[in-house]
């Protein structure tokens, strides 16, 4: 079973502007999440219900999982200090 992925406008903007190498790594990580939304390096975001984060180098992908609709919502992709703003 694979999950569909929806991107927020913020994450689409990041993927358009970011360096191609970073974008490739981020997309590869998101493809892994489509197969299994909670992987070995997934962590929950403290203070928020149902929000997860996964690392890609210095970057973080914030996302939520909707099991009922088989959907992963990519909320934000950014460097560590900015991603939690």
Secondary structure, DSSP 8 states (H G I E B T S, - for coil): ---EEEE-HHHHHHHHHS-HHHHHHHHHHHHHHHH-SS-TT-EE-TTSTTEEEEEETTEEEEEEEETTTTEEEEEEEEEHHHHT-
